[in-house]
Amino acid sequence: MKVLWRIRLAIAASAAVAVCSPIFLASQTQDVLPYRNPKLPIEQRLANLLSRMTLEEKVAQLEGVWENRQFMRTPESRFVDDKGAFVPERAAVLLKDGIGEMSRPGEVAAGPREMAEFTNTMQKWVRENTRLGIPVLFHEECLHGHVAPKSTSYPAAIGLASTWDTGLVHDVFTAVAAEVRPEGAEQPQLAGRFR
């Protein structure tokens, strides 16, 4: 008797899942804005995003920030505190329309782990707290290695070029890209194109 009851319960549960799953999945798919739907062609997604953006949001995507304390002396002009922590309250004012790019996040961090934590925190905040959630691009100076604390430095490009060893140059900048990528920088300034 108990076995029969368990079989009936399993069949009823399976039937409920089979009937409800398509309805649930369809409602979730309808909630995704077209520009966020990876199944749509990029042209359609881009047209949808641009049609939703205000002029201020479009201008913000053309802008970049560099949280360099030397040039930005007042705390109100920065969204990073003196210890290198992201300050959401200031970001709410300074990044309210989003931002296209942040230069050299490694300068605000004490090392690779801190840079990864910073870029992840900032990216999460921008995605969740700006109207359209457009991600930030992070770029780093990497012409002779990642220019940041606790990073590897290599000879300058002219020094590497004078070796005439293209394999060495490739290996150096592949290593640089591998060092920077996990820290959150999508645009390392390198002496060539490496993936």
N, C-alpha and C positions, 0 to 999 in steps of 0.2 A: 504494500500500500504506500509506504514512504517513498519507494523508488518511483512508482507511477506518478506520485505528486511532484517529485523533483523533475521528472521528464516533462510533465505538463508546464511547470514553472519555467524551465529552460526554453521550451518551445514558445511560450507566451512572451518571454523576455526577448528572444531572438526576433520574433515577429514585430514587437514594438520598436526595436532598434531598426529593423529593415524599413518599417513604415515611416518612422520619425527622422531618420538620418538625412534623407534627401530634402526634407522640409527645412531642417535645421541648417544644413549646408547651403541651401539656396538662400535662406534669409541672411546668412553671414556674407555670402558673395555679393548680395545686393547692397550691403552696408559699406562695401569698399568703394571709395571714390575712384573714378576712372584713372586719375593720374597715379594712384597707388596700386593699381591692378597689374601685376607683372604678366598676366596672360594677354593683355592688350598690346598692340603694336606701339613702339616708342613714339611714333609721330602722333598717334591719337592721345597717348598719355601726356605728351608735351603740350599739345594744343589745349587739352583740358586744363592742365596746370596753369598755363599762361593766361587762359580766359578767367581764371579764378583770382589771379594775383592783382593786387593794387599797384599803382605806380610806385609807392613807397617800398613795397616788397620786391619789386623788380630792381629798383635802385640798390636795395640792400644786398641783392644777389651779386651785384657788380662790385660791392665793397669788400674790403678785407680789413682785418684788425691785427695789430701787433701789440701785445701787452708788455711793452718794454717800459720798465719803471723809469728809465733815464729820460724818456720823451713824454711820458704821461705821469706827471708828478702828483696830481691830486687823486686821492682814492676814488672820488666820484666819477672820474673819467675811465676807470678800469673795472672789469668784472672779475678780476683776480686779486686776492689779498696779498699782503706782503710775504706770506708763507707759501704762496703758490696754489692756494685753494680757490676753486670756483665759487663765486658769490652770486647766488641766484637772484637776490634782491636787486643788485646792480644790473645784472643781465636783463632783468625784466624791463628796465628802462633803456639800457643801451642796445639791446638786441631784440626789441619788441617786434620788429619787422623781419627778423632773421638776419643772417649774415652769409655772404658767399664763401669766405675763406678766412682762416686764422693762420697767420704766419708764425712759425717757430714756437710751437707750444713747448718744446723742450727747454726753452729759456725760463719758463715759470716753474719747471719741475726740478726736483733734486736728483733725479735719475730715471732710468727706463721704466721702472714700475710706477713711479709717480706720474710720469708723462702719460702712460697708458690709462691710469686711473683718471687723470685730468681730462684727457680727450674723450674717454667714455662718459664721464660725468657731464661734460659740456654737450656732447652729442645727444645724450639722452634728454637733457634739459631742453635743448633747441627743438628736438623732434616732438616733445610732449608739451611745450609751453609757447610755441609760436603758432599762429593761426593755421598755417599749411604744413608745418613740420618738415620743412625742407632741410636735409642734412647739411652740415658744415663740411667743407673740404679743409684739411689741415696740410700745410706744407712746411718742410724743413730744409735748412741749408745743409747740403751734403756733397759739396764739390770735392772735398778731400776727406770724406768721412762725415758722420753725423756730428754737427757742431752743437753739442749738448753735453751736460755733465755725464760722466761715466760711459762715454761712447768712444768708439775706436776712431783714431785719426790716422790717415794715410798721407803719403806724399802728395803735394799739390799736383794738379792735372798736368802742368808742364813737365814736372819731374817724371810722372808716369809715362807721358808721351815720349820722353827722351829715351825710354827703354826700348821702344819700337816693339814691345811685346803686347800685342792686342789681347792675347789670352789672359795675361796678368791684369790688364785694365778691366777686362770683362769680369774676372774673378773678384777684383777689388770692389767694383760697383755693384755686383750681384750681392756681395757680403754687406755692403752699406744698405742696400734696399731691404735685405732680409733683417737687418738690425732695426731699421726705422719702421717697417710695416706693422709689426706687432704693437708698436707704441702709438699707433693711430694716424700716422702721417700717410696720406694717399699720394701726395705730390712731393717726393724728394727731389730737390734740385741736384741733378747728377750731370756727369760729363757725357752722358749717352742715354740710350733707352734700354731699360732692363725690366724684366718681369719676374 
